[in-house]
Amino acid sequence: MTHLSVEMLAADATEPITSAGHAQLGIAVLAGIAVIVLLITKFKLHAFLSLIIGSLVLGAVAGAPLDKAITSFSTGLGTTVAGTGVLIALGAILGKLLADSGGADQIVDTILARASRRSMPWAMVLIAGIVGLPIFFEVGIVLLIPVVLLVAKRGNFSLMRIGIPALAGLSVMHGLIPPHPGPLVAIDAVGANLGVTLALGVVVAIPTAIIAGPLFSRYAARWVDIRPPEKMVPERASDDLEKRPGFGITVATVLLPVVMMLAKALVDVVIDDPAAGTQRVFDVVGSPLIALLTAVIVAMFTLGRAAGFTRGRIASTVERSLAPIAGVLLIVGAGGGFKQTLVDAGVGQMILDVSKGWHLSTLLLAWLIAVTIRLATGSATVATISAAGLVAPLAADMSTTHGALLVLAIGCGSLFFSHVNDAGFWLVKEYFGMSVGQTLKTWSVMETLISVVGIVCVLLLSLVL
């Protein structure tokens, strides 16, 4: 068989593919990914458009009729947005309420007021972990940069000693913990349990953030000893507010969706009877949609009203939170379309067939695929989505815990060595006033540490779970 049939494209390829079919599919995958990489890096085309074109190239090289490739892409885009788009939007609303109400500043100020000079890097990774839980990485950087610069300046710290722990906390949350877009899409693609993934993600995130944050910052501060650039100290959101929500209620609001989803996972483990009334109730209460929607509604009162916001101000905050995520939703949706094109073309089955003879852990294979795409495209989200689509068939016979670990392995791989093709690289460089070389020695090494330590933790967990 030298090319794919229409039937094979229209369904998950269940029949074994010959070596010729494997070769053609392999070339198709490389061509599709190469086009995406080239368009994003060389021609600076938006990832949304690059993913569309790459999907069509993949289908064409695989020998599929163009209309079938378009259908596959459209189906994948629609399914992905339907499954994760609402959650991303709710997460953005919660993050905006947290920022504009001064709740994030309240968390920061309270923890810093109780931290000694020696414990300051540990306080920064804790702050970043809490603040970064419901919000996107870029928003977290914007929120925490003023704090990082002020703490470094007032305490006469090297900027790296304070900045690296904050960046590590944010990055680990972004790559491993739902409701961030990458983990959510990967969970959906491989059919993992969200609650179990969240719980194991926290287990992996804690040692990873500690090693890549406070511990590594000691060395980063020696390699790059710089002081905060004066021009980059922006005003904080709460500086113009007469009052802001309290520390306890703010933390409780941020953690509410996490607690609801973890409660569902716990009930699933304890009861394990889908027909039981209690489990059915927690299936609803702990669903990501209900958990995040509940947190948003609660936040309108505990954060918005507590900051003195009128109903009009709250409505305006919600409205302004949605515009910035349009690009994220489009990229995530297009990534889902690319993933579905991979699946319908039989690439997942091809990997399943080929990898049967390999003596390589599925978790390690998923990590390596994500690392490759991350290095090529610079996008953690694109790497997560693409890798999840490629290895999804390998999760079919996995246990619940190993399915969750597969998601985390992909997430770890998606964070590997951020460099000049990653928007986050330039964001950190400009905010901290570093050169490209200094950014590579600090931020890029930190990202690599997160990726490597994370996959080591995942592999260790796979041995005992």
VEXDREN-2710 file (C-alpha; in Angstrom, 1 decimal):
% VEXDREN-2710
k/r/px/py/pz
1/MET/0.0/0.0/0.0
2/THR/1.7/3.2/-1.1
3/HIS/-0.9/5.7/0.0
4/LEU/-3.8/6.1/2.4
5/SER/-7.3/5.3/1.4
6/VAL/-10.3/7.5/2.0
7/GLU/-11.6/5.0/4.6
8/MET/-8.3/5.1/6.5
9/LEU/-8.4/8.9/6.7
10/ALA/-12.1/8.9/7.8
11/ALA/-11.5/6.6/10.8
12/ASP/-8.7/5.7/13.2
13/ALA/-6.7/3.3/11.3
14/THR/-7.3/-0.1/12.8
15/GLU/-5.7/-2.3/10.1
16/PRO/-1.9/-2.7/10.2
17/ILE/-0.1/-0.5/7.8
18/THR/2.6/-1.9/5.5
19/SER/6.2/-0.6/5.7
20/ALA/5.5/1.5/2.6
21/GLY/2.5/3.1/4.4
22/HIS/4.6/3.7/7.5
23/ALA/7.3/5.4/5.4
24/GLN/4.7/7.7/3.7
25/LEU/3.0/8.5/6.9
26/GLY/6.4/9.3/8.5
27/ILE/7.3/11.6/5.7
28/ALA/3.8/13.2/6.0
29/VAL/4.3/13.9/9.7
30/LEU/7.8/15.4/9.1
31/ALA/6.5/17.5/6.3
32/GLY/3.6/18.8/8.3
33/ILE/5.7/19.7/11.3
34/ALA/8.5/21.1/9.2
35/VAL/6.0/23.5/7.4
36/ILE/4.6/24.6/10.8
37/VAL/8.1/25.2/12.2
38/LEU/9.3/27.0/9.1
39/LEU/6.2/29.3/8.9
40/ILE/6.4/30.2/12.6
41/THR/10.2/30.7/12.9
42/LYS/11.3/31.8/9.4
43/PHE/8.3/33.7/8.1
44/LYS/6.9/34.8/11.5
45/LEU/3.4/33.6/10.6
46/HIS/0.9/33.3/13.4
47/ALA/0.7/29.8/14.9
48/PHE/-3.0/29.6/14.1
49/LEU/-2.4/30.0/10.3
50/SER/0.7/27.9/10.4
51/LEU/-1.2/25.0/12.0
52/ILE/-3.9/25.1/9.4
53/ILE/-1.4/25.1/6.5
54/GLY/0.7/22.3/8.2
55/SER/-2.4/20.2/8.6
56/LEU/-3.3/20.5/5.0
57/VAL/0.3/19.7/4.0
58/LEU/0.2/16.6/6.2
59/GLY/-3.0/15.3/4.6
60/ALA/-1.7/16.0/1.1
61/VAL/1.6/14.2/1.6
62/ALA/-0.2/11.3/3.2
63/GLY/-2.2/10.9/0.0
64/ALA/-5.5/11.9/1.4
65/PRO/-8.2/13.8/-0.6
66/LEU/-8.1/17.5/0.3
67/ASP/-11.8/17.6/1.3
68/LYS/-11.2/14.7/3.8
69/ALA/-8.2/16.6/5.3
70/ILE/-10.3/19.7/5.7
71/THR/-13.0/17.7/7.4
72/SER/-10.6/16.1/9.8
73/PHE/-9.1/19.5/10.7
74/SER/-12.4/21.2/11.2
75/THR/-13.7/18.3/13.3
76/GLY/-10.6/18.5/15.5
77/LEU/-10.8/22.2/15.9
78/GLY/-14.5/22.1/16.8
79/THR/-14.0/19.3/19.3
80/THR/-11.0/20.9/21.0
81/VAL/-12.6/24.3/21.4
82/ALA/-15.8/22.7/22.6
83/GLY/-13.9/20.7/25.2
84/THR/-11.4/23.3/26.4
85/GLY/-12.4/26.7/25.1
86/VAL/-15.0/27.4/27.8
87/LEU/-12.5/26.3/30.5
88/ILE/-9.8/28.6/29.1
89/ALA/-12.3/31.5/29.1
90/LEU/-13.4/30.8/32.6
91/GLY/-9.8/30.6/33.8
92/ALA/-9.1/33.9/32.1
93/ILE/-12.0/35.6/33.9
94/LEU/-10.9/34.2/37.2
95/GLY/-7.4/35.4/36.6
96/LYS/-8.5/38.9/35.6
97/LEU/-10.7/39.2/38.7
98/LEU/-7.7/38.1/40.8
99/ALA/-5.5/40.7/39.2
100/ASP/-7.8/43.7/39.0
101/SER/-9.3/43.4/42.5
102/GLY/-5.8/43.5/44.0
103/GLY/-6.2/39.9/45.2
104/ALA/-2.9/38.8/43.6
105/ASP/-1.2/41.8/45.3
106/GLN/-2.7/40.8/48.6
107/ILE/-1.3/37.3/48.3
108/VAL/2.1/38.7/47.4
109/ASP/2.3/41.3/50.1
110/THR/1.1/39.0/52.9
111/ILE/3.6/36.3/52.2
112/LEU/6.5/38.7/51.7
113/ALA/5.7/40.5/55.0
114/ARG/6.2/37.2/56.8
115/ALA/9.3/36.0/54.9
116/SER/12.8/36.6/56.1
117/ARG/15.7/37.5/53.8
118/ARG/16.9/34.0/53.7
119/SER/13.5/32.5/52.9
120/MET/12.7/35.2/50.2
121/PRO/13.4/32.9/47.2
122/TRP/11.2/30.2/48.7
123/ALA/8.5/32.8/49.3
124/MET/8.7/33.8/45.6
125/VAL/8.2/30.3/44.3
126/LEU/5.2/29.9/46.7
127/ILE/3.6/33.1/45.5
128/ALA/4.1/32.2/41.9
129/GLY/2.6/28.8/42.5
130/ILE/-0.5/30.2/44.1
131/VAL/-1.0/33.2/41.7
132/GLY/-0.1/31.1/38.7
133/LEU/-2.7/28.4/39.4
134/PRO/-5.7/30.0/37.6
135/ILE/-3.9/32.4/35.2
136/PHE/-1.8/32.2/32.0
137/PHE/2.0/32.3/32.1
138/GLU/2.2/35.7/30.4
139/VAL/-0.4/37.2/32.7
140/GLY/1.4/35.8/35.7
141/ILE/4.7/37.4/34.6
142/VAL/3.0/40.8/34.2
143/LEU/1.5/40.4/37.7
144/LEU/4.7/39.3/39.4
145/ILE/7.4/41.4/37.7
146/PRO/6.6/44.5/39.8
147/VAL/7.0/42.4/43.0
148/VAL/10.2/40.7/41.8
149/LEU/11.8/44.0/40.8
150/LEU/10.7/45.8/44.1
151/VAL/11.9/42.9/46.3
152/ALA/15.2/42.7/44.5
153/LYS/15.7/46.4/44.8
154/ARG/14.6/47.0/48.4
155/GLY/16.4/43.8/49.7
156/ASN/19.5/44.4/47.6
157/PHE/19.1/40.9/46.0
158/SER/20.5/39.8/42.7
159/LEU/17.6/39.9/40.3
160/MET/18.1/36.2/39.4
161/ARG/17.9/35.2/43.1
162/ILE/14.3/36.5/43.3
163/GLY/13.2/36.2/39.6
164/ILE/14.1/32.6/38.8
165/PRO/12.0/31.1/41.7
166/ALA/9.0/33.2/40.5
167/LEU/9.5/32.2/36.9
168/ALA/9.9/28.5/37.9
169/GLY/6.7/28.5/39.9
170/LEU/4.7/30.1/37.0
171/SER/6.3/27.8/34.3
172/VAL/5.6/24.6/36.3
173/MET/1.9/25.6/36.7
174/HIS/1.6/26.4/33.1
175/GLY/3.0/23.2/31.8
176/LEU/1.6/20.6/34.3
177/ILE/-1.5/21.8/36.1
178/PRO/-5.0/22.2/34.7
179/PRO/-6.8/24.5/34.0
180/HIS/-4.0/25.8/31.8
181/PRO/-4.6/25.2/28.1
182/GLY/-1.8/22.6/27.4
183/PRO/-2.6/20.2/30.2
184/LEU/-6.4/20.5/29.5
185/VAL/-5.9/19.6/25.8
186/ALA/-3.6/16.7/26.6
187/ILE/-6.0/15.3/29.1
188/ASP/-8.8/15.4/26.5
189/ALA/-6.6/13.9/23.8
190/VAL/-5.4/10.9/25.7
191/GLY/-8.6/10.4/27.7
192/ALA/-6.9/11.0/31.1
193/ASN/-8.8/11.6/34.4
194/LEU/-8.6/15.3/35.2
195/GLY/-8.7/14.9/39.0
196/VAL/-5.9/12.3/39.0
197/THR/-3.8/14.3/36.6
198/LEU/-4.2/17.4/38.8
199/ALA/-3.3/15.5/42.0
200/LEU/-0.2/13.8/40.4
201/GLY/0.7/17.1/38.7
202/VAL/0.9/18.8/42.1
203/VAL/3.1/15.9/43.3
204/VAL/5.5/16.4/40.4
205/ALA/5.3/20.2/40.4
206/ILE/6.5/20.7/44.0
207/PRO/10.0/19.1/43.8
208/THR/10.4/20.4/40.2
209/ALA/9.7/24.0/41.2
210/ILE/12.0/23.8/44.2
211/ILE/14.9/22.4/42.3
212/ALA/14.5/24.7/39.2
213/GLY/13.5/27.7/41.4
214/PRO/15.1/28.5/44.8
215/LEU/18.0/26.0/44.4
216/PHE/19.0/26.8/40.9
217/SER/18.6/30.5/41.5
218/ARG/21.8/30.4/43.7
219/TYR/23.8/29.4/40.6
220/ALA/21.9/31.7/38.2
221/ALA/22.7/34.7/40.5
222/ARG/26.4/33.9/40.2
223/TRP/26.3/33.4/36.4
224/VAL/24.3/36.6/35.8
225/ASP/24.6/39.1/38.6
226/ILE/22.3/42.0/37.6
227/ARG/20.2/44.5/39.3
228/PRO/16.6/45.5/38.6
229/PRO/16.3/47.9/35.6
230/GLU/14.6/51.0/36.9
231/LYS/12.5/51.7/33.7
232/MET/10.8/48.3/34.0
233/VAL/9.1/48.8/37.4
234/PRO/5.4/49.3/36.4
235/GLU/2.5/50.3/38.7
236/ARG/0.6/47.6/40.4
237/ALA/-3.1/47.0/39.9
238/SER/-4.0/47.6/43.5
239/ASP/-2.2/51.0/43.8
240/ASP/-5.3/52.8/42.6
241/LEU/-7.8/50.8/44.8
242/GLU/-9.2/52.1/48.1
243/LYS/-9.5/48.5/49.4
244/ARG/-8.8/45.0/48.3
245/PRO/-9.9/41.4/49.4
246/GLY/-8.3/39.7/52.3
247/PHE/-5.6/37.1/52.1
248/GLY/-7.5/34.1/53.3
249/ILE/-10.6/34.6/51.2
250/THR/-8.4/35.3/48.1
251/VAL/-6.4/32.1/48.5
252/ALA/-9.7/30.1/49.2
253/THR/-11.2/31.5/46.0
254/VAL/-8.2/30.6/43.9
255/LEU/-8.0/27.1/45.3
256/LEU/-11.8/26.4/45.2
257/PRO/-11.8/24.8/41.7
258/VAL/-8.8/22.7/42.5
259/VAL/-10.4/21.4/45.7
260/MET/-13.7/20.6/43.8
261/MET/-11.8/18.7/41.1
262/LEU/-9.7/16.8/43.7
263/ALA/-12.8/15.9/45.7
264/LYS/-14.2/14.3/42.6
265/ALA/-11.0/12.3/42.1
266/LEU/-11.0/11.2/45.7
267/VAL/-14.6/10.0/45.6
268/ASP/-13.9/8.1/42.4
269/VAL/-11.1/6.2/44.1
270/VAL/-13.1/5.5/47.3
271/ILE/-16.5/4.6/45.9
272/ASP/-15.7/3.4/42.3
273/ASP/-19.4/2.8/41.5
274/PRO/-20.6/5.0/38.6
275/ALA/-24.2/4.3/39.7
276/ALA/-23.8/5.5/43.2
277/GLY/-25.6/8.7/44.0
278/THR/-22.7/10.3/45.8
279/GLN/-20.3/9.6/43.0
280/ARG/-22.8/11.1/40.5
281/VAL/-23.1/14.2/42.5
282/PHE/-19.3/14.7/42.7
283/ASP/-19.0/13.9/39.0
284/VAL/-21.0/17.1/38.4
285/VAL/-19.5/19.2/41.2
286/GLY/-16.0/18.2/40.3
287/SER/-16.3/18.6/36.6
288/PRO/-13.9/21.3/35.3
289/LEU/-16.8/23.4/33.9
290/ILE/-18.8/23.5/37.1
291/ALA/-15.7/23.9/39.3
292/LEU/-14.4/26.9/37.3
293/LEU/-17.8/28.4/36.8
294/THR/-18.4/28.2/40.5
295/ALA/-15.1/29.8/41.3
296/VAL/-15.8/32.7/38.8
297/ILE/-19.2/33.4/40.4
298/VAL/-17.7/33.2/43.9
299/ALA/-14.8/35.5/42.8
300/MET/-17.3/38.2/41.7
301/PHE/-18.3/38.6/45.3
302/THR/-15.1/37.6/47.3
303/LEU/-12.8/39.5/45.0
304/GLY/-14.8/42.0/42.9
305/ARG/-17.3/43.2/45.5
306/ALA/-14.6/43.0/48.3
307/ALA/-12.5/45.5/46.2
308/GLY/-15.5/47.8/46.0
309/PHE/-16.3/47.0/42.4
310/THR/-19.8/47.9/41.1
311/ARG/-21.7/45.5/39.1
312/GLY/-20.7/47.5/36.0
313/ARG/-17.0/47.3/36.9
314/ILE/-17.2/43.6/37.4
315/ALA/-19.0/43.2/34.0
316/SER/-16.3/45.3/32.4
317/THR/-13.5/43.2/34.0
318/VAL/-15.1/40.0/32.7
319/GLU/-15.4/41.5/29.2
320/ARG/-11.8/42.7/29.2
321/SER/-10.6/39.3/30.3
322/LEU/-11.8/37.6/27.2
323/ALA/-10.3/39.6/24.4
324/PRO/-6.6/38.7/25.1
325/ILE/-7.4/34.9/25.0
326/ALA/-8.7/35.0/21.4
327/GLY/-5.3/34.1/20.0
328/VAL/-4.8/31.4/22.6
329/LEU/-8.2/29.8/21.7
330/LEU/-7.4/29.9/18.0
331/ILE/-4.0/28.3/18.5
332/VAL/-5.4/25.6/20.8
333/GLY/-8.3/24.9/18.4
334/ALA/-6.0/24.8/15.3
335/GLY/-3.6/22.5/17.3
336/GLY/-6.6/20.2/17.9
337/GLY/-7.3/20.3/14.2
338/PHE/-3.7/19.3/13.5
339/LYS/-4.0/16.5/16.1
340/GLN/-7.2/15.2/14.5
341/THR/-5.6/15.2/11.1
342/LEU/-2.7/13.1/12.5
343/VAL/-5.2/10.7/14.1
344/ASP/-7.4/10.3/11.1
345/ALA/-4.4/9.8/8.8
346/GLY/-3.5/6.8/11.0
347/VAL/-0.3/8.3/12.4
348/GLY/-1.2/7.3/15.9
349/GLN/-1.7/3.7/14.9
350/MET/1.6/3.9/13.0
351/ILE/3.4/5.0/16.1
352/LEU/1.7/2.2/18.0
353/ASP/2.8/-0.4/15.5
354/VAL/6.4/0.9/15.1
355/SER/7.0/1.4/18.9
356/LYS/6.0/-2.2/19.7
357/GLY/9.5/-3.4/19.0
358/TRP/11.2/-0.5/20.9
359/HIS/12.5/-1.0/24.4
360/LEU/11.5/2.5/25.4
361/SER/9.0/3.7/28.0
362/THR/5.8/5.2/26.6
363/LEU/6.3/8.0/29.0
364/LEU/9.8/8.7/27.8
365/LEU/8.7/8.5/24.2
366/ALA/5.9/11.0/24.8
367/TRP/8.5/13.3/26.5
368/LEU/10.9/13.1/23.6
369/ILE/8.3/13.9/21.0
370/ALA/7.1/16.9/23.0
371/VAL/10.8/18.1/23.4
372/THR/11.4/17.8/19.7
373/ILE/8.3/19.9/18.8
374/ARG/9.0/22.4/21.5
375/LEU/12.6/23.0/20.3
376/ALA/11.4/23.4/16.7
377/THR/8.3/25.6/17.2
378/GLY/9.1/27.4/20.5
379/SER/5.5/26.9/21.7
380/ALA/4.7/24.8/24.7
381/THR/1.1/24.7/23.8
382/VAL/1.7/23.5/20.2
383/ALA/4.2/20.9/21.5
384/THR/1.7/19.6/24.0
385/ILE/-1.2/19.4/21.5
386/SER/0.9/17.8/18.8
387/ALA/2.6/15.3/21.0
388/ALA/-0.7/14.3/22.7
389/GLY/-2.2/13.6/19.3
390/LEU/0.7/11.5/18.3
391/VAL/0.9/9.3/21.4
392/ALA/-2.9/9.1/22.2
393/PRO/-3.3/5.5/20.9
394/LEU/-0.6/4.4/23.3
395/ALA/-2.8/5.4/26.2
396/ALA/-5.6/3.0/25.2
397/ASP/-4.5/0.2/27.5
398/MET/-3.1/2.4/30.3
399/SER/-4.4/2.5/33.8
400/THR/-5.9/5.8/35.1
401/THR/-2.7/6.8/36.9
402/HIS/-0.4/6.0/34.0
403/GLY/-2.8/7.9/31.6
404/ALA/-2.4/10.9/33.9
405/LEU/1.4/10.4/34.0
406/LEU/1.4/10.4/30.2
407/VAL/-0.2/13.8/30.2
408/LEU/2.5/15.1/32.7
409/ALA/5.3/13.5/30.6
410/ILE/4.1/15.5/27.6
411/GLY/3.8/18.7/29.7
412/CYS/7.3/18.3/30.9
413/GLY/8.6/17.8/27.4
414/SER/6.8/20.9/26.2
415/LEU/8.9/23.1/28.6
416/PHE/12.3/22.0/27.4
417/PHE/14.9/24.7/26.6
418/SER/13.0/27.8/25.7
419/HIS/15.1/29.8/23.2
420/VAL/14.8/32.6/20.6
421/ASN/11.7/31.1/18.9
422/ASP/9.7/31.3/22.1
423/ALA/7.7/34.5/23.0
424/GLY/8.3/33.8/26.7
425/PHE/12.1/34.0/26.1
426/TRP/11.8/37.6/24.8
427/LEU/9.3/38.6/27.5
428/VAL/11.7/37.5/30.3
429/LYS/14.7/39.1/28.5
430/GLU/13.0/42.5/28.2
431/TYR/11.5/42.6/31.6
432/PHE/14.7/41.7/33.4
433/GLY/16.9/43.8/31.1
434/MET/19.2/40.9/30.1
435/SER/21.1/40.1/26.9
436/VAL/20.3/37.1/24.8
437/GLY/23.3/35.2/26.3
438/GLN/22.3/36.0/29.9
439/THR/18.7/34.9/29.2
440/LEU/20.0/31.6/27.8
441/LYS/22.2/31.0/30.9
442/THR/19.3/31.6/33.3
443/TRP/15.8/31.3/31.8
444/SER/16.6/28.7/29.2
445/VAL/18.6/26.5/31.7
446/MET/15.7/26.9/34.2
447/GLU/13.2/25.6/31.7
448/THR/15.4/22.7/30.8
449/LEU/15.8/21.8/34.5
450/ILE/12.0/21.9/34.9
451/SER/11.6/19.5/31.9
452/VAL/14.3/17.0/33.0
453/VAL/13.4/17.0/36.7
454/GLY/9.8/16.7/35.9
455/ILE/10.2/13.7/33.6
456/VAL/12.4/12.0/36.2
457/CYS/9.7/12.5/38.8
458/VAL/7.1/11.1/36.4
459/LEU/9.1/8.0/35.7
460/LEU/9.7/7.4/39.4
461/LEU/6.0/7.7/40.1
462/SER/5.3/5.2/37.3
463/LEU/7.4/2.6/39.1
464/VAL/5.3/2.8/42.3
465/LEU/1.8/3.6/41.0
END
